[in-house]
Amino acid sequence: MQGDQYLSVILFDGFNEVSLPGDAVLSQVEVQGYEVSLRFRTNGVASPVYRRFYVAFNNAVTDYDQGILRLITSVAFPDGTTVAMVYEVYA
């Protein structure tokens, strides 16, 4: 039996499409400076799938028409003036 593996995906402002193993489960949202990344737990053997995420800084989504958004988390940065909203996108 293979143990769990972890992988991180760095997100950019706006629409992000990433390839992940089909069994990847979001385990943590990490913030370093103004870089937001998602950390996934996986056993690494499932076929890859494309998952889509959207990141908005300091505002609500106003220019988006790619599908339905589900808020994953809202991250306030230490400077007290910046907030990142991280969404998963469903077609």
C-alpha positions in Angstrom: 0.0 0.0 0.0 1.3 3.4 -1.0 1.2 6.2 1.6 -0.3 9.6 1.1 1.6 12.2 -0.9 1.2 15.9 -0.9 1.5 18.4 -3.7 1.1 22.2 -3.8 -0.3 24.3 -6.6 0.4 28.1 -6.7 -2.6 30.2 -7.8 -2.5 33.4 -9.8 -5.1 36.2 -9.7 -8.0 35.2 -11.9 -8.7 31.9 -13.6 -6.4 28.9 -12.9 -6.8 25.4 -14.4 -4.6 22.7 -13.0 -4.1 19.0 -13.6 -4.3 16.9 -10.4 -4.6 13.2 -9.6 -8.3 12.3 -9.5 -8.2 11.4 -5.9 -6.6 14.7 -4.8 -8.3 16.2 -1.7 -7.6 19.8 -0.6 -5.9 19.6 2.8 -4.6 23.1 3.3 -4.4 26.7 1.9 -0.9 28.2 2.4 0.1 31.8 2.2 3.7 33.1 1.8 3.9 36.8 1.3 1.2 37.5 -1.3 1.5 34.0 -2.9 -1.5 31.7 -2.3 -1.1 28.0 -2.9 -3.4 25.0 -2.3 -1.9 21.8 -0.8 -3.6 18.5 -1.8 -3.3 15.0 -0.3 -3.3 12.2 -2.8 -2.0 8.6 -3.1 -0.8 9.5 -6.6 -2.2 6.6 -8.5 -5.6 7.9 -9.8 -5.8 9.2 -13.4 -5.3 13.0 -13.7 -8.2 15.4 -13.9 -8.4 19.1 -14.6 -9.7 21.2 -11.8 -10.4 24.9 -12.0 -9.9 27.6 -9.4 -10.4 31.3 -9.3 -8.7 33.9 -7.1 -9.9 37.4 -6.5 -7.9 40.0 -4.5 -9.7 42.7 -2.6 -13.0 42.5 -4.5 -15.9 40.3 -5.4 -15.8 38.4 -8.6 -17.2 40.8 -11.3 -15.8 39.6 -14.6 -16.3 35.8 -14.4 -18.4 33.6 -16.6 -16.6 30.2 -16.6 -19.0 28.3 -14.3 -20.3 28.1 -10.8 -18.0 29.3 -8.0 -17.7 27.7 -4.6 -15.8 29.7 -2.0 -13.0 27.6 -0.5 -11.5 30.2 1.7 -11.0 33.9 2.3 -7.4 34.8 3.3 -6.6 38.1 5.1 -3.0 39.1 4.6 -0.9 40.5 7.5 -0.9 44.0 6.1 -4.6 44.3 7.0 -5.5 45.8 3.6 -5.5 42.7 1.3 -7.9 39.8 1.2 -7.8 36.9 -1.3 -10.9 35.0 -2.1 -10.2 31.5 -3.4 -13.0 29.6 -5.3 -13.3 26.2 -6.9 -15.1 26.4 -10.3 -17.7 23.9 -11.4 -18.9 23.8 -15.0 
